[in-house]
Amino acid sequence: MAKYTANDYEREFAAFLGIPHAFAFWKGRVALYAILKTLGISEGDEVILPGYTCVMNVNPIMYLGARPIYVDIDPVTYNMDASLIEARITSRTRAIIAQHTYGYPAPLDEILAIANRHQLPVLEDCCLALGARYKGRLVGTIGTAGYFSSQWNKPYTTGIGGLAITSNTELALKIEDLC
Ligand SMILES: *Cc1c(COP(=O)(O)O)cnc(C)c1O
């Protein structure tokens, strides 16, 4: 039997989600780092994310010299309150992280509308949301890119691990280069 390789894993993960590109990393936070870096996020840039998050979402932003900008959550859904995002956007904003907290999809229609208005990429944090759907579509496949964790305490685990996915060919080629 042929050896099962990391490339096979990436291909099967992408196929499961119906998306062309998946890249396996050491952790979800490393997948996020790779996405942020290939988007060119650096010193002085700002990245919007929910105030109720994982420190592992904050570290990759800070390693690049960028600043995390927090948006408060909706106390009912634990997801980002989309009505509070626009007030946090500045000329230095470079991306919005849409975290699907505890596997419940963030309000993507509202988040994408704001992001499109400001021409910002939306990065879906699917670390707890593999297989979750937003209005019928699998999360991670809706924004510019998505990332997953398969750490030991996640709904799906490989012990340690993470993946980045995107349908954007240009971004995928840059992530491949970075790998
Ligand atoms: C676990 C988790 C991460 C980070 O994943 P790691 O694989 O531990 O780096 C990011 N965001 C959320 C919501 C998580 O639950």
PDBQT file of the ligand as one rigid body, heavy atoms in Angstrom, charges set to zero:
ROOT
HETATM    1  C1  LIG A 201      -7.666  26.229  19.611  1.00  0.00    +0.000 C 
HETATM    2  C2  LIG A 201      -8.059  27.495  19.019  1.00  0.00    +0.000 A 
HETATM    3  C3  LIG A 201      -7.145  28.269  18.272  1.00  0.00    +0.000 A 
HETATM    4  C4  LIG A 201      -5.688  27.921  18.103  1.00  0.00    +0.000 C 
HETATM    5  O1  LIG A 201      -5.449  26.607  17.689  1.00  0.00    +0.000 OA
HETATM    6  P1  LIG A 201      -4.036  25.912  18.024  1.00  0.00    +0.000 P 
HETATM    7  O2  LIG A 201      -3.992  24.678  17.170  1.00  0.00    +0.000 OA
HETATM    8  O3  LIG A 201      -4.031  25.615  19.484  1.00  0.00    +0.000 OA
HETATM    9  O4  LIG A 201      -2.959  26.890  17.668  1.00  0.00    +0.000 OA
HETATM   10  C5  LIG A 201      -7.601  29.426  17.681  1.00  0.00    +0.000 A 
HETATM   11  N1  LIG A 201      -8.887  29.818  17.814  1.00  0.00    +0.000 NA
HETATM   12  C6  LIG A 201      -9.781  29.118  18.514  1.00  0.00    +0.000 A 
HETATM   13  C7  LIG A 201     -11.204  29.606  18.590  1.00  0.00    +0.000 C 
HETATM   14  C8  LIG A 201      -9.408  27.947  19.161  1.00  0.00    +0.000 A 
HETATM   15  O5  LIG A 201     -10.312  27.247  19.871  1.00  0.00    +0.000 OA
ENDROOT
TORSDOF 0
